Amino acid sequence: MNLTKFLKHIGNDNSGATAVEYGLIASLIVIAAIGGFQAVGSENSTGWDAVKDAVEGAMS
């Protein structure tokens, strides 16, 4: 099934519960992704700060 047919099928779906469930699942995935990105970003920032400090120390 291609994307256009899938979207038409979703658009013609009269069962509101299914749409709400998909919305809740999508929102939970987004919340989990944001949490993961923040954790990785924080660790990544700490690592780059160490590299910056080492380079600045080597240049002075």
Backbone as a printed PyTorch tensor [residue, N CA C, xyz], in Angstrom:
tensor([[[  0.8620,  -1.1780,   0.0000],
         [  0.0000,   0.0000,   0.0000],
         [  0.9000,   1.2300,   0.0000]],

        [[  0.6830,   2.1120,  -0.9480],
         [  1.5240,   3.3090,  -0.9950],
         [  1.0070,   4.3720,  -0.0240]],

        [[  1.7710,   5.4040,   0.1450],
         [  1.4720,   6.4320,   1.1430],
         [  0.1550,   7.1430,   0.8650]],

        [[ -0.1270,   7.4320,  -0.4020],
         [ -1.3550,   8.1430,  -0.7470],
         [ -2.5790,   7.3210,  -0.3710]],

        [[ -2.5530,   6.0350,  -0.7170],
         [ -3.6840,   5.1620,  -0.3670],
         [ -3.8240,   5.0450,   1.1420]],

        [[ -2.6760,   4.9560,   1.8460],
         [ -2.7110,   4.8480,   3.2990],
         [ -3.3350,   6.0910,   3.9260]],

        [[ -2.9230,   7.2610,   3.4510],
         [ -3.4720,   8.5040,   3.9970],
         [ -4.9550,   8.6390,   3.6910]],

        [[ -5.3800,   8.2110,   2.5010],
         [ -6.8100,   8.2330,   2.1740],
         [ -7.5760,   7.2830,   3.0820]],

        [[ -6.9810,   6.1150,   3.3420],
         [ -7.6150,   5.1390,   4.2250],
         [ -7.7660,   5.7150,   5.6370]],

        [[ -6.7090,   6.3520,   6.1260],
         [ -6.7650,   6.9760,   7.4550],
         [ -7.8070,   8.0930,   7.4660]],

        [[ -7.8390,   8.8860,   6.3980],
         [ -8.8020,   9.9840,   6.3190],
         [-10.2370,   9.5020,   6.2760]],

        [[-10.4700,   8.3610,   5.6660],
         [-11.8290,   7.8230,   5.5670],
         [-12.2200,   6.9860,   6.7750]],

        [[-11.2770,   6.7520,   7.6740],
         [-11.5430,   5.9320,   8.8500],
         [-12.4470,   6.7090,   9.8090]],

        [[-13.5820,   6.1410,  10.1160],
         [-14.5460,   6.8090,  10.9860],
         [-14.3810,   6.4310,  12.4480]],

        [[-13.4750,   5.5580,  12.7500],
         [-13.3130,   5.1560,  14.1490],
         [-12.3630,   6.1230,  14.8360]],

        [[-12.9040,   6.9830,  15.6420],
         [-12.1160,   8.0090,  16.3200],
         [-11.1550,   7.4380,  17.3280]],

        [[-11.5170,   6.2960,  17.9160],
         [-10.6430,   5.6990,  18.9250],
         [ -9.2920,   5.3280,  18.3230]],

        [[ -9.3040,   4.8370,  17.1150],
         [ -8.0500,   4.4510,  16.4720],
         [ -7.1680,   5.6760,  16.2590]],

        [[ -7.7400,   6.7610,  15.8120],
         [ -6.9690,   7.9790,  15.5870],
         [ -6.3990,   8.4990,  16.8990]],

        [[ -7.1750,   8.4400,  17.9590],
         [ -6.7030,   8.9010,  19.2680],
         [ -5.5620,   8.0110,  19.7470]],

        [[ -5.6930,   6.7000,  19.5630],
         [ -4.6330,   5.7830,  19.9850],
         [ -3.3420,   6.0510,  19.2140]],

        [[ -3.4530,   6.2600,  17.9080],
         [ -2.2620,   6.5760,  17.1210],
         [ -1.6430,   7.8890,  17.5870]],

        [[ -2.4610,   8.8590,  17.9090],
         [ -1.9520,  10.1370,  18.4090],
         [ -1.2170,   9.9820,  19.7240]],

        [[ -1.7700,   9.1720,  20.6200],
         [ -1.1150,   8.9400,  21.9090],
         [  0.2110,   8.2030,  21.7300]],

        [[  0.2200,   7.2110,  20.8560],
         [  1.4570,   6.4740,  20.6090],
         [  2.5150,   7.4020,  20.0200]],

        [[  2.1180,   8.2200,  19.0600],
         [  3.0640,   9.1490,  18.4410],
         [  3.6040,  10.1410,  19.4720]],

        [[  2.7400,  10.6350,  20.3540],
         [  3.1960,  11.5970,  21.3580],
         [  4.1560,  10.9420,  22.3530]],

        [[  3.9140,   9.6890,  22.7180],
         [  4.8340,   8.9980,  23.6190],
         [  6.1950,   8.7760,  22.9560]],

        [[  6.1840,   8.4610,  21.6770],
         [  7.4420,   8.2860,  20.9550],
         [  8.2140,   9.5960,  20.9170]],

        [[  7.5130,  10.7010,  20.6790],
         [  8.1720,  12.0120,  20.6310],
         [  8.7520,  12.3730,  21.9900]],

        [[  7.9990,  12.1250,  23.0520],
         [  8.4880,  12.4320,  24.4040],
         [  9.7350,  11.6150,  24.7190]],

        [[  9.7240,  10.3330,  24.3650],
         [ 10.8900,   9.4760,  24.6090],
         [ 12.0860,   9.9450,  23.7850]],

        [[ 11.8450,  10.3330,  22.5430],
         [ 12.9390,  10.8050,  21.6840],
         [ 13.5480,  12.0870,  22.2310]],

        [[ 12.7160,  13.0110,  22.6780],
         [ 13.2260,  14.2630,  23.2420],
         [ 14.0870,  13.9820,  24.4710]],

        [[ 13.6330,  13.0910,  25.3320],
         [ 14.4210,  12.7310,  26.5120],
         [ 15.7650,  12.1280,  26.1300]],

        [[ 15.7490,  11.2610,  25.1330],
         [ 16.9940,  10.6570,  24.6710],
         [ 17.9270,  11.6740,  24.0620]],

        [[ 17.3900,  12.5890,  23.2540],
         [ 18.2170,  13.6220,  22.6330],
         [ 18.8430,  14.5280,  23.6810]],

        [[ 18.0880,  14.8520,  24.7240],
         [ 18.6290,  15.7110,  25.7730],
         [ 19.7620,  15.0100,  26.5100]],

        [[ 19.5970,  13.7210,  26.7900],
         [ 20.6390,  12.9780,  27.5000],
         [ 21.9070,  12.8860,  26.6580]],

        [[ 21.7510,  12.5560,  25.3930],
         [ 22.9100,  12.4490,  24.5030],
         [ 23.5490,  13.8170,  24.2990]],

        [[ 22.7410,  14.8530,  24.1510],
         [ 23.2670,  16.2000,  23.9550],
         [ 24.0680,  16.6750,  25.1420]],

        [[ 23.6050,  16.3490,  26.3350],
         [ 24.3200,  16.7520,  27.5440],
         [ 25.6800,  16.0650,  27.6150]],

        [[ 25.7130,  14.7670,  27.3360],
         [ 26.9820,  14.0430,  27.3530],
         [ 27.8980,  14.5400,  26.2380]],

        [[ 27.3220,  14.8160,  25.0870],
         [ 28.1090,  15.2930,  23.9540],
         [ 28.7310,  16.6550,  24.2730]],

        [[ 27.9740,  17.5230,  24.9120],
         [ 28.4740,  18.8370,  25.2860],
         [ 29.6420,  18.7210,  26.2550]],

        [[ 29.5250,  17.8210,  27.2080],
         [ 30.6070,  17.6140,  28.1720],
         [ 31.8660,  17.1250,  27.4640]],

        [[ 31.7070,  16.2250,  26.5120],
         [ 32.8530,  15.7100,  25.7680],
         [ 33.5320,  16.7940,  24.9570]],

        [[ 32.7490,  17.6400,  24.2890],
         [ 33.3330,  18.7210,  23.4830],
         [ 33.9910,  19.7690,  24.3650]],

        [[ 33.4570,  19.9940,  25.5540],
         [ 34.1040,  20.9290,  26.4830],
         [ 35.4950,  20.4180,  26.8740]],

        [[ 35.6370,  19.1200,  27.0710],
         [ 36.9360,  18.5370,  27.4160],
         [ 37.9130,  18.7000,  26.2560]],

        [[ 37.4320,  18.4840,  25.0440],
         [ 38.2870,  18.6510,  23.8670],
         [ 38.7290,  20.1210,  23.7350]],

        [[ 37.7800,  21.0330,  23.9300],
         [ 38.1020,  22.4650,  23.8380],
         [ 39.1540,  22.8490,  24.8750]],

        [[ 38.9880,  22.3570,  26.1070],
         [ 39.9480,  22.6630,  27.1520],
         [ 41.3360,  22.1040,  26.8160]],

        [[ 41.3800,  20.9000,  26.2640],
         [ 42.6630,  20.2930,  25.9010],
         [ 43.3480,  21.0770,  24.7830]],

        [[ 42.5810,  21.5240,  23.7990],
         [ 43.1570,  22.2900,  22.7030],
         [ 43.6470,  23.6420,  23.1980]],

        [[ 42.8510,  24.2900,  24.0420],
         [ 43.2680,  25.5930,  24.5850],
         [ 44.5200,  25.4330,  25.4370]],

        [[ 44.6230,  24.3440,  26.1870],
         [ 45.8040,  24.0940,  27.0110],
         [ 47.0390,  23.8420,  26.1670]],

        [[ 46.8530,  23.1600,  25.0480],
         [ 47.9850,  22.8510,  24.1850],
         [ 48.4630,  24.1090,  23.4420]],

        [[ 47.5700,  25.0560,  23.2050],
         [ 47.9310,  26.2480,  22.4470],
         [ 48.5680,  27.3120,  23.3260]],

        [[ 48.4190,  27.1990,  24.6360],
         [ 48.9840,  28.2620,  25.4890],
         [ 50.3010,  27.8550,  26.1090]]])
